[in-house]
Amino acid sequence: MSQKLKWTDIYDIAIALEEEHPDIDILSTRFTDLWQWVQNLPDFDDDPNKSSEKILEAIQMAWLEERR
């Protein structure tokens, strides 16, 4: 069984998002969409209210770096 992702697993979330959404324009993605996509990841299991704009921005930047 794989370990469940938490909001603090920024790089693992970025990798999972790249696998789930390889054609998305990352920099044009709204944080509301990003927040929902993280919630929808199969291995994600954390309190939705523990998210913040700072966390979402870190995920977005890690995702961008993962794609490069």
Order of alpha helices (4+ residues) and beta strands (2+ residues): alpha-alpha-alpha
